[in-house]
Amino acid sequence: MPRFRFAALVFVAACLFAPAASAATSVSMYGDFRVQGTFFSNQNYTGWNADGTRTADTMNIWQRLRLHVDLAANENLAFRLGLRVNNQTWGHGTLTAANPTTAIEPYQCYLQFTLPETAIKVTAGYQPLSLPHNAVFYDSVVLGTDSGNSDAAALVVSAPLIADRLDVTAGYARLVDTNRTYDGTTTQVGDELDFTFLTLPVTVAGTHFTPWGAVAILGRSADLPSPMGNSLLSASSYAGATAFSNNQNAALWAGFSLDAELPLSLKFYADAVYGDAFAADRERFHRRGWFADAGLEYTGFTAFAPQLFGWYGSGEDSGLSDGSERLPAINTIWGPAGSFLFNADQYLTQAAMNTTPQGSMGLVLNFARISVLPRLTSLVAFSYATGTSSPAGLRKAVALTGGPGSYVTMGRDLAEGERLYSIAWEHVYALTDALNLIGETGWAHPEGFHSSIWGHRMVHQAGDAWQAALGIIYTF
């Protein structure tokens, strides 16, 4: 029997017999199903993949499923299991006719309970884990979980210090363990990426302020997945076979998130973070930088809400021997609401240009929550981004790491003088309370790509990107 069928039978049996095992246990299920058709011309501004070796199809039909099962003994003790059929195109993988491959996978599995006679809440297991951030920027620039799509194995403890005023949350996560229980030889090596954090959210008279700090310990033998390695390490880390001098190295972050209700129907949002990674090792491994964003929203109109967002991230200097000057990060899931430049809060898959916020700056003007017709809500977003990194620094990074798309990518990692403009349209029509029809369209225009960084072939191919998608989302 194929593995996915067996897993499905086990899951159904667990759901059916769990109530019999404990009469006090309640079972609730919820999730969503979505399917969409997407036309996307000039992905990566070229119609090719990141390194320009493969051509992208312009038309795909995507499908995904999320299913959550909560088993609660009472309000103080519950277990969650999340299953998914991840984003996939029709005709490929699981959605291939006659010979599908296995794709049903658990992506959440954690226990949550309150310690008896206290207000201390403990969450243990594979769970959503994000550092503090404002929702208008979707998720964290350092560690985000994309609305629970990319989770972490963690232990998180939270407790109120002053009721309705001050809380504390502390957590530990093991993000990578390359060799698991046993190392490859009798000599022990550091092959893990461990992460700890502390947050102190404060609420006072319409203002929410959350200072936070985090520390990661990286073993020099840890095998980091490519996106994580590119956002955490310096380009010089990929030079030759020379590894870290130290068996373990630390990365540190400190930041805050702030939102406040102001007079005249205004809301203000801001986030800031500074990170410093691997400073105790060779200088070329050192990565440090900062990032800040801010937003202003007017809530006095009933028909729409104008929003203005901005951000700035420190960029690379002209050399690599002193490491990197961009903010180190573990899993960046950041973007101003509605922007086509960033993979942020879009409803549908394949709906953004995936610009890297580190090493860039820009503005987004939104007209959100447009409500002119019954059951129809729309958003229009105008975006501008430019680079803060030295062209010489990115040129050397490309040459050192094997070409465009290996460590930095044209159109995503921006140098000074490179500019992006985009417009996004989003429409949600409620067919019923549980079924929405979604329409999304995006356009992005690049200017000033440097041939000295990306090569004449890539820059000569670059042009406007166009995207249009129509889909349905059923929420249950």
N, C-alpha and C positions, 0 to 999 in steps of 0.2 A: 504494500500500500504506500503510495507517495507520501512524503513527509508532511506536506501541507494538509492532506486529508486527515492524517492521523492527528496532527495538532488541532485541527478543527473539531474532530470528534472528542478529543480530550477536553477542549474548551467548553463545548456544549454540555458535556457530561458534568463538568465542574459547576456550570451555571444551574443545571437542573437539580443536582443533588446537594449543593451548598445549603439551601434552606432546610433540607431534611436533616443535615448534619447539625444544625443549630437553629432552633425555632426562633431565636432572638435575632438572627442575622437577616438583614434586609439586603436585597440585591437590586441595584438600579443600573441601567445601561443608557448610554447616550453617545452620540458621535455625529459624523457627517459623511456624506458621499458627494463627490463632485466629478463632473465630466465636462470637457471643454474642447473646442476646436480653436487652434491658434495659428495665425499667419505671422511669421516673423522674418522680415527681410533685413539682411546686413547685420546679423548678430555679430558682436564684437566689432562693429562698424565695417567689417570686411566680408561678411558672409562665410567666413572660415572659422575654425576653432582658434584657441588662444595663440598657438604657435604657427598658424597659417598652413597646416599640413592636411587639413580635411575640410570639405565643404559641408555646410549645414543645410538640412532640408528646410524649406520655407513654410511647410504646412505639416502640422502634427495634431493628433487628437490625444489628449491626456485624460487620465482617470486616476482617482485615488479614493481610499476609504480609511476613516479613522473610527475605531470602536473602543469605548471605555466601559469597563465593568467595575462598579464600586460595591464592595461587600462590607457593610457596616454593622458592627455589633451594637453600637450606640453612637451618640454624637462625639464621644471621646476615643473611639477606636474604629478604624476603617482600613481596608486594603483596596488598592486600585491596580487593575490590570489593563493595559492599553495594547491593542492589536492594530496593525495597519497593513494595508496593501499600498505600498508607497507609490509616489507619482510615477506613472509609467505610460508609455505611448501605446496606442492600439497597434496590434500586429507585432509587438516585441515583448520578450520576457514572458511574464505571467499572462499577458493578453494576446499571446500567439495562438492561433487556431490549431487544435489537435495535439499539440505537443508543448503545453505551457511549462515554464520553469517555476520553482518554488519562490514565493515572494511574501507570503504571510509571515509577519514577524512581530514578536512582542517588542514594544518600544517604550513602555512604561510598566514598572512593576515595583510598587513601594507600599510600605506600611506607615500609617500616620496615627499617632495616639497622643493623648494628654496624660501626663504623669498624675496619678491619683492625688486628689486634694491640693492640686496646684493649677496654675495657668500656663505651665510649661508644655509647649507642643514639640513633639519629636517626629521627624519625617526621615525614614531610612529606606534606601533602595534606589532603583533606577528611576529618576524623577526629573521634572523640569527644573533647571537651575540657571538663573540669570542674576547678574549684579544690578544694583539699583539704577534706574533710568526713567526718563519721562516717556509715557506711552505715545506721545506725538512723534517721538523719534524711534518708535517701534520697539527696539531692544537695545542691548548693551553693546558698546563698541569694543569692550574687552572680553566679556563672556556672556553670550546670549544663547537662548535655546529655541528661537524661532517659533514661539507659541507652542513649545513642547514637541517640536519635530526633531530636535537633536538634544537628547537628555544626558544626564550624568549620573554615575553611581556615587551617591553622597549620603552623608548624615548631617541633617540640619536641625538645629535647636533654636526655638524662638520663645520669648517670654516678655510680658509687659513689665516695665519698671515703674512707670507712673501711668495709671489707667487713662486711656484715651489721649495720652500726651507723649509718652516716650516708651519705645520698645527696643529690644535687642535681639538680633539674630546672628548666630554663629554657625559655621558649617565647615565640613571637610569633604573633599571629593578626590577620588583616585581617577584621573582622567585617562591615563595611559599606563599599562603595565606590560611591557613587551614580552618578557620571558615568563610571565605568570609566576608560578610557585618556585620553579628551579631555574637558575641561571645556566648558561651553556657549558660552563666548566666549573671546576672546584673553586675558582676565584670569584667572589661575589662582585657584581658590578651594579651601578645605579642605572636601572632601566625603567624607572617610573616617572610619571609627571603627577605630583601631588599638589593639591590646591586647598588653601584655607582662606576664610574670609570672615569679616565682622561688619555688621551694619547697625546703625543707631537711628532709626527713623523718629523724627520729632514732628508733632502736629500742634500748631498753635494758631487759632483764629483764622482759618482759611489758608494757612501756609503749611506746606509739607516740606521738610528739609531732612535729607538722609545723607549724613556723612558715612563713608565706608572705607575699608582698607582690605587688601588681599595680598597673600604671599603664595607663590608657586615654587616648588622645588623640582628641578629637572635633572634627572640622571643622564650622564653623558652617553650612555648606551641605549637610551630610550629612542624608539623608532617612531617619530612623530608623523602623523598623516600629513600629506603635502600642504593642504590649506593652512593647517595649524603651524607647521614649520615655517611657512613663508611669513606668517603674521607675527610669529614670536621671535624668530632668529634674525640675525643680520645677514646680508648677502655674503659677507666674508666667511660666514660659518660654512659655506658650501665650497670653499677653496681647498682643493687637495684633500689629502687623507688625514690632516691634522685635526684631532678632536679637542674637546675642552680639556684644559689642564686638570680641573677639579672633577672628582667623581660626582659631586652634587653642586648645583649652582642655583641661586635664588633669583627670582623675579618679584618685584614689589610694585604695588599700585596703591594710590590714595586718591579719593575723589569724593564728589557729592552730587546729589540730585535735588533740584528745588522746583517746586511749582507753587504759585501764589495767586490768589484772586485779588485783583486791584480795583480801585474805583473806576467808574465809567464803563462798567461791563467788560473789563479787560482781564485776561489771564496771561500770566507770565511763566515761562518754562526755561530751565537752564540745567545743564550738566557740565561737569569738568572732571578731568582725570589726568594724573601724571603717572607715568610708569618708568621703572628702571630695572633692566634685566641683565643679569650675568656680569655685573660690574667687577666682581672679585676675580674673574678669569682674564684671559688674554684680551687686550684692548679691542681687537677686531671683532670679538664676539659680543661686545657691549651694545645693547640696544636700549635707548631711552628716548622719551618724547612725551608730548602732551596733546590733549584734544579737548575742545570745548564746543558746546552748541547752545543756542538760545532760541526762544520762540515767543511770539506774541499773538494772541487770539482775541478777536472782538466777538462777544456773545450777545450783543444787543439786537441783532437782526433775527427775525423768525424764519426768513426764507433761505438764508445761507450764513456761513461763518467765515469771514476772511482771516487768514493766518499768514504770518511772515516768519520764516525760519532761517537761521544762519548757522554756519559752523566754521571752524578753523582747526586744522591739524598740522603740527610741526612736520617739516619735510627733511629729506636727506640733504646733507651738504655735498661738496664736490668730491670727497674722498671716501674710501672704504676702510682704510687702515685703522680708523678710530671707531669702527662699528657703524651702527645705524642711528639716525636721529628721528625716526618715526616711532609713534607709540607702539610698544609691544602689546600683543593681544593673543588670546587663545582661540576664541571663536567669535568673530565680529558679525553681528546681525544688527546693523544700524541703518537707518534711513529716515529722512523727513517724510511724514505722512503723505502718500499720494505721488511722490516723485518717481518718474520713470527711470531716473539715473540709478536708483538704489533698490535692492531687493528688500522691501520693507513690509508694508501692511497690505499689499495687493491681495485680492481674493483668489486670483487664479495663478496657475503655474506658468513659468516662462514669461514673466511680465516686467522685466527690468534689465538694465544694462550692466548691473553688478559693479558699479564704480566703487573703488576703495576709498573710504573716508580718510584714513591716515594719509598724510601728505597731500591733502587737498583743502580747499575752502570754497564757500559758495553761499547762494541764497535760493530759497524756494518761496514763491508766492502761491498760496492756495485759496480757492473758494470751495470750502467744504460744506457738507450737509446741505447742499442745494435741494430745496424741496418746493417745486413749483406745481407738479402734478401729484395727485394722490397715489400712494404706494411706490413712488419713484424717488430715489435719492441719488444725487450725483455729486461729483467732485471734479474740479479742474485744477491742475498743478503746473506752474511754470518754474523751471529749474535752471540754474546756472552754476557751473563748477569750474574751477581752474586749479592748477597744481601749485604746490609750495616746495617741491623737491628740485634740487639742482639738476639740470639736464646732464651735466657731467657725472653726477652721482648715479643716476639711473642708467646712463650709458655703460658705466663700468660694471654695474650690477648685472645688466643683460649679458655683457661679455664674459663675466665670471661664472655665471650660473647656467650657461648653455643656450642662450638665445631668448627671444621674446616668448612669454607664456610660461617660462619655467619658474622664475621668482617674481618678476613683475610683468604686467601685460599691458599692451597698448590699449588705450581707451579706458582702462580701469585704474592703473597707477599713473597719475598725472605729474608731468614736470612743469616747471614755470614756463608760461607762454602757451601751454596747451589748454584748450577751453572746450567745454561741452554746454550745449543748450538743449533743453527738452520741454515738451508739453505732453501731459497725460490727461486723458479723459476716462472717467469711471462712472458707470451707471448701475444701480441695483434696483431691480423691479421685483416687488414682492408678489409673486403669483398666488401664494397662500402664506399663512403664518410660518410655515416650515420650509417652503420652497421658493428660492430666489433665482431670478434670471439675471446674469451678470454680463455686462459688456465693458470691455477695457480696450483702450487704444493708446498707443504711445509713439512719439516721434523724438529722435535725438539727432543732433547735428554736431559734428566735431570740427574743430579748427586748430591749426598750429601744431599738429603732430610732428615730432622731430625725426627726420630721417637718420640723423646721427645716432639716435637711440634705438629705433625700431627697425631700421633698414628701409631702403627705397621701395622694395617690393610691398611691404606691409602698408607703408604710408600712402603709396600710389593707389592702392586698392581701397583705402578708407573712404567712406561716404555716409550718407544719412541712413539711420536705422528706422524701420517702420514695424509696428506691431499692432495686431488687432485680434481680439479673442472674444468668443461668445461661449458662455457656459451656464450650467445649472448647478446649484448647491442645495442639497436636501439635508436639513439639520433635524436630528431626532433625539 
